[in-house]
């Protein structure tokens, strides 16, 4: 072993680097006393070079022999002695590892992206807990725990600051634990945000909770069938809003406010994003604009009431340059929309203002959809409408702050599910979500997108996603979409395809120094809740703040 | 040099194989160097018909210490011609020699050994010394402790595998004796086996045959 810097005491040597390249990874000859059966794709290893330490991920395991002939000419030696002799000599295991990070020779030198590879016969060791902790940080003010590597008991943390400063995505097919993971992330972000001294480092969340999973309680496959939601866990720092007060009452959810939207608040742009779900023709969508110009705020009611059969109506359509078929298509759609119970002809309460009021105070808002949980039209309509207005306000405030005429608003993270409905190629250009994803955090708003069909999301938007958290995906196109832009696509693909279908995720991007596969942190037991209760002083502080 | 060991040396090899654990531990001189190359030497044995076991470790301490492994042995007439067979009644060699005592002076027993290392200060080096062993230097049989110490490292196997005669048999015999000298003989054999597997990577047939002979 090298004497200049020995890996941790309890670490075991895996083998020696024998070949490879930076672009394609390194081949490691496995020591004869190590079994290929102990290896697992995704495992971390340390490579001790002459001057640097490299941190790498195992991504393939192979059985090899010194010559093709030998493997075939030894089969009669099947006793234990011969097997023991042959293991690691004439026949041996080889590992394929990809170096990601490199550090100076001393134990506390920081890791940085690897731009070269270690030399021939550099020793490869199991990464120790300390190494992993040094790379992924410890659960402190700057980092929050997301899970553990597959074969270790150490925690993997995300860098809170780096996570918050970009839009992020949680991807995975149905039933792989996206919701659990998202709840964990939201709870952790809220907790860490509260611990920030610098107000500019705080974030506040707005969650469009389509399936009523985040606010008060969520469903689980565990024995109790349910887990605590954000408000139960974090108390006053989370407010639950609902679109369907009856449903919330039935489920025993204490809500903070009911969201109503006046039809007179709806603008043509809010209808345009519903083109697909309301089955509107292009011309029908175009027709919204002249109607609004003509009728002002009450354009939807007027459009529904418009009778194209009488002379006056026909003349009006002619003036507005709308053909009758388009009007019919539009009217059908608007009627469907107007049937949504939370839409009133006119709403006294200003929901946008209420939500903004909470957000400005640093309170996180979860908007439950109640019975609309399977109504994509309602979800897209509300999420888009509210976000457009909130984003507009953020834009004004941020610009005012730039002109030194006010304070920057607290950084807002908007969580949306079924993100491909907002961010697909056809509408990403039109919706506010596409805009938010593209402008990064220019106006202090970013997204947390949750989706099971990442291939349907606009590639340009995907490329702006800072940290990607991928649960199992088995559709080729989805895997490609998630990995697009990742430097080590081929290597990650083999890791991603072998994730277990639950509670395992591949995390890569801005908030982690290198890709990492984790068993996601347990959520749902008393012990797991205790981690968040550990922030009691902060909670009490918050409760003091909001108790009046 | 004879390519095939005579019946006497075969017998002594067998006795060595039968009783590997009773290696002679005396430091007694078994003979003197009568012919020396850099990589091998021949010992004229002091006792007629008394040869060290095949594969056993010899040492010559004359100036520096040189180690060698017995790879061949024979008893023959000193003029190089084979003895003329006579049917005089005695077929047992001992009684034959008693009847014809002058024959003791006309026959000699020699053994060949392949040099496998030398001692440099306190370090044992598993490569050839800079000069051959001196003629007439006394040759000793190493004790079990010396054998164990010498075979701590296994680099000498490459020299053994290159022995001019019966290299595979000699290697196997040497490993059996060394295993008996080590506290954990099996672990030693596994280690040695791995070294052989590396050295004979391209010759699986040789490797298999040696492994079969040393398998505990």
Interface residues (C-beta under 8 A of the other chain):
Chain A: X32 X66 X67 X69 X70 X73 X74 X76 X77 X79 X81 X82 X84 X85 X86 X88 X89 X90
Chain B: X186 X189 X190 X193 X194 X196 X197 X198 X201 X202 X204 X205 X207 X208 X211 X212 X215 X216
